[in-house]
Amino acid sequence: MIREIHFPEVFGNSTLNTRAMPRLLLLGLMASLTLILVPTADAQTIPTFVPNPLQNPICSRIGNQIQVSLGLRMYCFGPQPNGPGTGAPTSSSNGETSASTASSSGGTGTFNFSPNVNAANLAEDISPSGTRAYGQSETSIAAAGPYVVEAWNDATGFYSPCPSPNYKEELTGVGFSKDGGNTFTDLGGLPNDDCANNLYVGDPSVQALQVGGTTYFYVSSIYYPVSFSTGVTYKVAFSVCTVVGSGSAASLSCSQPVIAAKSSPGSFGPGTLDKDFMTLDPVRKRLYISYTEFNGSSDPMGLGAIELAACDLTSPAAPVCNNGGPTLTAETPDLPYFVVAPGDMNCVQEGAYPAVDPMTGDVYVAYEFNWFSNLNSDTPSCRSIQVQNVLAYVAFNPCLAGPLTLPSSCTSPPPKNSVAITSMDAAVIPGYNRFPMNDFPRIAVSDPAGTVSIVWNDARSNPGGDILLQSFNLGSSLTPTGAPVKINNDNVVGTFHFLPAMSADGNGRLSISWYDRRRNPNTALTDVYAAVAISPRITGTPSSNKRVTDTSSDWNSVSSDIVPNFGDYTDNYVSPCVQVPEDDPLFVAWSDGRLNVPQPFESHAGLCPSGSN
């Protein structure tokens, strides 16, 4: 039996995009989608991944009422081929090719980045039918000693049936390095033997934990139903990946999905979970995942509630989660563990990121308020409400301590503070087909400095955006330490800087990385830059910015099956200093276009004091 599948209109190329009205661009994505079935040898019909298999009403609201993550867009719209896909790998205009010798625009320290490495393998991006997929983007990374794991959204899943070798049908891919990020093995998709009913559909996050000489990595993703039954939930799941062996013989063994959170009951069916990201408390062996839930029990208008899931890692290989569990015992909606911010009655909330304070166990969650709804004529009141990045404080005691019962014993709203931002969400960045752009805040806790900090791209002084840092004193007061500080140290108005990532080292210093076009500001040539090991209480722009990329990418020459082609975020991670020659504690991950197809790249730089390697 053959059934047609209709995909929505797609972005043709970035030149055309820049000439279209934003609202027309978004409405152009809204086309009806039908289902496709693939017959098997035993004549039973098994569902494979198709756009919006259950006709989730959230999908019909994207672009006219809400905006969502890349992972949820892949679920709703399927492959969206875009870009000319022509041209050669592009070097920077001034001939600079080595990240380790790149100009840092002045500054201090000798934090030189390693040659860039593709964490994926192009040979893995081919489906069982021999169809090449275009697009591995939206990266996350974590490391422990010589071991590094990077995860990404993987377009190969669009074209691979359930089941496929190496779990190619999954839209979340993963790579493993056993030599400190110098080389990677592409492992394919996250393991999932339940692909006939649920699939990993992207938005990855990675965390690492070492216990008793064993290294564990936790790789999360949104995890959605593909069956035609009515009793389903939308979930966040993760795989427990254990390093087996050591040295050159080390390998990574990843578990089947562990359900960390699932839909709560909503007014129009189960809620839809989106945009997950993790933080890990190694002291109390807790894993926390923030996410947005649309149309759940705490979001009556369907504009996004910010929620928090929790998992007990007392047995690191067998986590126990609050409303999920090691296996999915029932597709029954359940209450969220903790509601950070109920859905607003008018404006969209999205882009949550968490960070834990290992000294106290307290968790901080940052998110953007009034994203996209500030542009939307369907929500006129939000056009006069200030766009903000919000920071929430969730106390370990009483909110998170004790057994992980549902819901958390702490039911009052957590203390919050916010920063008024000048949003870039109306920007159309050449070569980047995400509209609207996001200003989501990344977050890090620095115990030695007594701060929690957020960083985001902001257009108040530069239409192309600057990278701004705002720090707050730890604790429920969330008192700002001062005014926001510009982190990028170039000053050419109109130069794009966007999608920052941030992490803190053991000395409380922050390392911030981001996409940057300073070297070729009037083109789509894109690099990654970083401000390395800066104080969270800094009061002025740091003198040093380091170039991470050793080759610029021309985003106008890239072919991708995913919109947005370069994802919604980048990532970096600081690993503790240990006596291992391969250990370089700062790892940066981003989607790179030098091969004319987005690929998950990585580079690293040493932060450890002399003698620690």
SULQUI-V663583 format. One record per residue. N is the residue number from 1. PSI is psi as a letter, one per 20 degrees, with the letter a starting at -180 (999 if undefined). D_CENTER is the distance of its C-alpha to the mean C-alpha in Angstrom with 1 decimal. Layout:
BEGIN
[[N & PSI & D_CENTER] [N & PSI & D_CENTER]]
END
This chain:
BEGIN
[[1 & p & 37.8] [2 & p & 35.8] [3 & q & 33.8] [4 & q & 32.3] [5 & p & 28.7] [6 & p & 28.0] [7 & q & 24.8] [8 & r & 24.2] [9 & q & 25.1] [10 & r & 22.6] [11 & p & 22.2] [12 & g & 24.9] [13 & r & 24.1] [14 & h & 22.9] [15 & g & 26.5] [16 & h & 27.2] [17 & g & 24.1] [18 & i & 25.1] [19 & i & 28.5] [20 & q & 27.4] [21 & p & 27.2] [22 & g & 23.8] [23 & h & 25.0] [24 & h & 26.6] [25 & g & 23.4] [26 & g & 21.6] [27 & h & 24.7] [28 & i & 25.1] [29 & i & 22.1] [30 & n & 23.9] [31 & q & 26.2] [32 & q & 27.4] [33 & p & 26.1] [34 & r & 28.3] [35 & q & 28.0] [36 & p & 28.9] [37 & q & 30.5] [38 & o & 31.1] [39 & q & 34.4] [40 & r & 34.7] [41 & h & 37.8] [42 & j & 39.0] [43 & j & 39.0] [44 & q & 36.5] [45 & p & 33.9] [46 & p & 30.3] [47 & q & 27.4] [48 & r & 24.7] [49 & p & 21.4] [50 & q & 22.3] [51 & p & 20.7] [52 & l & 21.1] [53 & h & 23.7] [54 & j & 24.7] [55 & l & 24.8] [56 & p & 22.4] [57 & i & 23.6] [58 & h & 20.1] [59 & h & 19.8] [60 & i & 23.0] [61 & i & 21.8] [62 & p & 18.9] [63 & i & 20.2] [64 & h & 23.2] [65 & h & 22.2] [66 & r & 18.4] [67 & q & 15.2] [68 & a & 12.1] [69 & r & 8.6] [70 & h & 8.9] [71 & g & 9.2] [72 & h & 12.0] [73 & g & 13.5] [74 & h & 13.9] [75 & g & 15.6] [76 & h & 17.8] [77 & i & 18.8] [78 & a & 18.6] [79 & q & 18.9] [80 & m & 19.6] [81 & p & 21.2] [82 & q & 21.2] [83 & q & 22.4] [84 & h & 25.7] [85 & k & 24.5] [86 & r & 27.4] [87 & r & 28.2] [88 & r & 28.1] [89 & p & 25.6] [90 & p & 25.9] [91 & r & 27.0] [92 & q & 27.0] [93 & h & 30.0] [94 & j & 31.8] [95 & j & 31.7] [96 & p & 29.5] [97 & i & 27.9] [98 & p & 27.2] [99 & h & 24.3] [100 & i & 26.6] [101 & j & 29.2] [102 & q & 27.3] [103 & p & 28.6] [104 & j & 26.9] [105 & l & 28.7] [106 & a & 30.7] [107 & a & 29.7] [108 & r & 30.1] [109 & r & 29.0] [110 & l & 28.7] [111 & n & 25.0] [112 & p & 25.1] [113 & q & 22.3] [114 & r & 23.0] [115 & q & 23.3] [116 & q & 20.1] [117 & p & 19.4] [118 & o & 17.8] [119 & i & 16.2] [120 & r & 17.0] [121 & p & 20.5] [122 & h & 21.7] [123 & h & 24.2] [124 & i & 21.7] [125 & k & 20.5] [126 & p & 23.8] [127 & r & 24.4] [128 & h & 27.6] [129 & i & 29.5] [130 & j & 28.9] [131 & p & 26.5] [132 & p & 24.0] [133 & q & 20.5] [134 & o & 18.9] [135 & o & 15.2] [136 & o & 12.6] [137 & r & 9.6] [138 & n & 5.8] [139 & q & 6.2] [140 & q & 6.2] [141 & q & 9.8] [142 & q & 12.6] [143 & q & 16.4] [144 & o & 19.8] [145 & c & 22.9] [146 & i & 23.2] [147 & p & 20.4] [148 & p & 16.9] [149 & p & 14.3] [150 & p & 11.4] [151 & q & 9.5] [152 & r & 8.4] [153 & p & 9.3] [154 & o & 13.0] [155 & i & 15.6] [156 & h & 18.4] [157 & h & 18.0] [158 & h & 19.3] [159 & j & 22.7] [160 & p & 23.1] [161 & r & 25.2] [162 & p & 24.9] [163 & r & 25.6] [164 & q & 25.0] [165 & q & 25.5] [166 & k & 22.6] [167 & l & 20.8] [168 & i & 20.1] [169 & i & 19.9] [170 & q & 16.5] [171 & j & 13.5] [172 & o & 11.4] [173 & r & 13.0] [174 & q & 13.5] [175 & q & 15.7] [176 & p & 17.9] [177 & p & 19.9] [178 & j & 23.1] [179 & k & 24.2] [180 & k & 21.8] [181 & j & 19.5] [182 & h & 22.6] [183 & q & 22.3] [184 & q & 20.0] [185 & p & 20.9] [186 & o & 18.9] [187 & i & 19.2] [188 & b & 18.3] [189 & r & 16.4] [190 & p & 15.9] [191 & p & 19.4] [192 & n & 20.4] [193 & i & 24.1] [194 & k & 23.7] [195 & i & 22.3] [196 & i & 25.3] [197 & h & 24.0] [198 & q & 20.3] [199 & q & 17.4] [200 & p & 13.9] [201 & k & 12.3] [202 & a & 8.7] [203 & l & 5.1] [204 & q & 5.6] [205 & q & 6.0] [206 & p & 9.3] [207 & q & 12.3] [208 & q & 15.9] [209 & p & 19.3] [210 & p & 22.8] [211 & p & 25.7] [212 & k & 29.3] [213 & j & 28.7] [214 & p & 26.0] [215 & p & 22.4] [216 & q & 19.8] [217 & p & 16.1] [218 & p & 14.0] [219 & o & 11.3] [220 & r & 9.9] [221 & q & 9.1] [222 & q & 10.8] [223 & o & 14.3] [224 & q & 16.8] [225 & q & 20.6] [226 & j & 22.4] [227 & r & 25.9] [228 & j & 28.5] [229 & r & 29.5] [230 & h & 29.3] [231 & n & 28.3] [232 & r & 24.6] [233 & q & 21.5] [234 & p & 17.8] [235 & r & 16.0] [236 & p & 13.1] [237 & r & 14.2] [238 & r & 13.8] [239 & p & 16.0] [240 & o & 18.1] [241 & p & 18.6] [242 & p & 21.7] [243 & p & 23.1] [244 & p & 26.6] [245 & a & 29.3] [246 & r & 29.0] [247 & b & 29.4] [248 & i & 29.7] [249 & j & 30.2] [250 & q & 26.9] [251 & r & 24.7] [252 & p & 21.7] [253 & o & 22.6] [254 & q & 19.9] [255 & r & 20.9] [256 & r & 20.9] [257 & p & 18.4] [258 & p & 18.7] [259 & o & 18.2] [260 & h & 16.7] [261 & q & 17.0] [262 & r & 18.6] [263 & q & 20.0] [264 & r & 22.6] [265 & p & 25.6] [266 & r & 25.5] [267 & h & 28.2] [268 & l & 27.5] [269 & a & 26.4] [270 & q & 23.4] [271 & r & 20.3] [272 & p & 17.1] [273 & p & 14.0] [274 & q & 10.7] [275 & m & 7.1] [276 & q & 7.4] [277 & q & 6.6] [278 & q & 9.6] [279 & q & 12.4] [280 & p & 15.6] [281 & o & 19.2] [282 & i & 21.3] [283 & g & 24.5] [284 & j & 24.5] [285 & l & 22.5] [286 & p & 20.1] [287 & p & 16.5] [288 & q & 14.8] [289 & o & 11.9] [290 & q & 11.3] [291 & r & 10.8] [292 & p & 12.7] [293 & p & 15.8] [294 & p & 17.8] [295 & k & 21.6] [296 & a & 21.7] [297 & h & 24.6] [298 & j & 23.3] [299 & m & 22.5] [300 & h & 25.8] [301 & i & 25.0] [302 & k & 21.7] [303 & j & 19.8] [304 & o & 17.2] [305 & q & 17.7] [306 & p & 15.4] [307 & r & 16.1] [308 & p & 15.8] [309 & q & 16.5] [310 & q & 18.3] [311 & p & 19.4] [312 & p & 22.4] [313 & k & 22.2] [314 & g & 25.9] [315 & n & 26.2] [316 & h & 23.0] [317 & i & 23.5] [318 & m & 24.2] [319 & q & 21.9] [320 & p & 23.3] [321 & q & 21.0] [322 & g & 22.3] [323 & k & 22.2] [324 & d & 21.2] [325 & r & 22.9] [326 & h & 23.3] [327 & r & 24.2] [328 & o & 24.1] [329 & h & 27.7] [330 & p & 27.7] [331 & m & 25.8] [332 & p & 26.9] [333 & q & 24.8] [334 & r & 24.7] [335 & q & 24.1] [336 & q & 20.8] [337 & g & 21.3] [338 & p & 20.8] [339 & o & 20.4] [340 & g & 19.0] [341 & o & 19.9] [342 & q & 21.8] [343 & p & 21.2] [344 & q & 23.1] [345 & i & 26.1] [346 & h & 25.4] [347 & q & 22.0] [348 & q & 18.4] [349 & p & 15.9] [350 & r & 12.2] [351 & l & 8.9] [352 & p & 9.8] [353 & p & 9.0] [354 & r & 11.8] [355 & p & 14.0] [356 & q & 17.3] [357 & o & 20.6] [358 & i & 22.2] [359 & h & 25.6] [360 & h & 25.8] [361 & i & 23.1] [362 & q & 22.1] [363 & p & 18.5] [364 & p & 17.1] [365 & p & 14.6] [366 & q & 13.7] [367 & r & 12.9] [368 & p & 14.3] [369 & p & 17.7] [370 & l & 19.4] [371 & p & 16.7] [372 & g & 18.3] [373 & h & 21.3] [374 & i & 22.7] [375 & i & 23.3] [376 & p & 24.5] [377 & i & 28.3] [378 & i & 27.8] [379 & m & 26.9] [380 & h & 29.5] [381 & h & 29.4] [382 & i & 25.8] [383 & i & 27.1] [384 & j & 29.0] [385 & p & 26.6] [386 & p & 24.8] [387 & p & 21.0] [388 & q & 19.7] [389 & p & 16.9] [390 & q & 17.9] [391 & p & 18.0] [392 & q & 19.3] [393 & o & 21.3] [394 & o & 21.6] [395 & p & 24.6] [396 & g & 24.7] [397 & o & 28.3] [398 & i & 29.0] [399 & h & 25.7] [400 & i & 24.0] [401 & r & 27.0] [402 & a & 29.1] [403 & q & 28.6] [404 & m & 25.5] [405 & q & 27.5] [406 & p & 26.4] [407 & a & 25.9] [408 & q & 25.6] [409 & i & 29.0] [410 & o & 27.7] [411 & i & 27.8] [412 & q & 28.4] [413 & p & 25.6] [414 & q & 24.0] [415 & q & 25.1] [416 & q & 22.9] [417 & r & 23.1] [418 & r & 21.6] [419 & p & 21.6] [420 & p & 22.8] [421 & q & 20.8] [422 & o & 21.9] [423 & q & 19.2] [424 & j & 18.3] [425 & i & 17.3] [426 & i & 20.7] [427 & q & 20.1] [428 & o & 20.2] [429 & p & 19.1] [430 & p & 21.3] [431 & i & 19.7] [432 & o & 16.4] [433 & k & 16.8] [434 & o & 14.3] [435 & p & 16.7] [436 & q & 16.2] [437 & q & 14.3] [438 & q & 12.1] [439 & k & 13.0] [440 & p & 10.3] [441 & p & 11.5] [442 & q & 10.1] [443 & q & 12.6] [444 & q & 15.0] [445 & p & 18.3] [446 & n & 21.3] [447 & g & 24.2] [448 & h & 26.8] [449 & i & 26.3] [450 & k & 26.1] [451 & q & 23.1] [452 & p & 19.7] [453 & q & 18.0] [454 & q & 15.5] [455 & q & 14.6] [456 & r & 13.9] [457 & p & 15.5] [458 & p & 18.8] [459 & j & 21.7] [460 & h & 24.6] [461 & i & 26.4] [462 & o & 25.0] [463 & h & 24.2] [464 & i & 21.7] [465 & q & 19.9] [466 & r & 20.0] [467 & o & 17.7] [468 & q & 19.0] [469 & p & 19.1] [470 & p & 20.6] [471 & q & 21.7] [472 & q & 23.3] [473 & q & 25.8] [474 & q & 24.7] [475 & r & 26.1] [476 & h & 26.6] [477 & h & 28.1] [478 & l & 24.9] [479 & p & 27.4] [480 & q & 26.0] [481 & i & 27.3] [482 & a & 28.0] [483 & r & 26.9] [484 & q & 23.5] [485 & p & 23.8] [486 & p & 22.8] [487 & h & 21.1] [488 & p & 21.6] [489 & j & 25.3] [490 & r & 26.3] [491 & k & 28.0] [492 & o & 28.5] [493 & p & 28.0] [494 & i & 25.9] [495 & p & 23.7] [496 & p & 20.0] [497 & p & 17.5] [498 & r & 14.0] [499 & m & 10.2] [500 & q & 11.0] [501 & q & 9.7] [502 & q & 12.2] [503 & r & 13.9] [504 & q & 17.5] [505 & a & 20.2] [506 & i & 23.2] [507 & j & 25.3] [508 & j & 23.0] [509 & q & 22.2] [510 & q & 18.9] [511 & p & 17.3] [512 & p & 15.2] [513 & q & 14.0] [514 & r & 13.3] [515 & q & 14.5] [516 & p & 18.2] [517 & k & 21.3] [518 & h & 24.1] [519 & h & 25.9] [520 & m & 26.4] [521 & i & 25.7] [522 & k & 27.5] [523 & a & 25.7] [524 & j & 22.3] [525 & p & 22.5] [526 & p & 19.2] [527 & r & 18.6] [528 & p & 16.4] [529 & r & 18.2] [530 & q & 17.9] [531 & o & 20.0] [532 & p & 20.7] [533 & l & 22.2] [534 & q & 23.2] [535 & p & 24.6] [536 & i & 22.6] [537 & j & 26.0] [538 & q & 26.4] [539 & i & 28.4] [540 & r & 28.3] [541 & p & 26.2] [542 & q & 26.0] [543 & h & 28.4] [544 & p & 26.2] [545 & p & 23.2] [546 & p & 22.6] [547 & p & 21.7] [548 & g & 19.2] [549 & q & 19.6] [550 & i & 23.1] [551 & p & 23.1] [552 & q & 22.0] [553 & p & 20.4] [554 & o & 22.2] [555 & i & 19.6] [556 & i & 22.7] [557 & j & 23.7] [558 & p & 20.6] [559 & p & 20.9] [560 & q & 18.0] [561 & j & 18.0] [562 & p & 14.7] [563 & o & 14.4] [564 & q & 12.6] [565 & h & 13.6] [566 & j & 11.2] [567 & a & 8.0] [568 & i & 6.5] [569 & r & 5.1] [570 & a & 6.7] [571 & q & 7.4] [572 & r & 10.8] [573 & p & 12.8] [574 & p & 16.5] [575 & q & 18.7] [576 & q & 22.1] [577 & p & 25.0] [578 & r & 27.3] [579 & m & 30.4] [580 & p & 28.9] [581 & h & 29.6] [582 & i & 26.2] [583 & o & 24.2] [584 & o & 22.4] [585 & h & 20.3] [586 & o & 17.7] [587 & p & 15.2] [588 & p & 13.1] [589 & p & 10.7] [590 & r & 10.3] [591 & p & 11.3] [592 & q & 15.0] [593 & j & 17.8] [594 & h & 20.9] [595 & j & 21.8] [596 & j & 21.7] [597 & p & 19.0] [598 & p & 15.2] [599 & q & 14.8] [600 & o & 12.4] [601 & r & 14.4] [602 & q & 15.0] [603 & q & 17.6] [604 & q & 18.9] [605 & q & 21.5] [606 & p & 23.9] [607 & i & 24.0] [608 & q & 26.5] [609 & r & 30.1] [610 & p & 32.9] [611 & i & 33.8] [612 & i & 30.5] [613 & 999 & 29.1]]
END
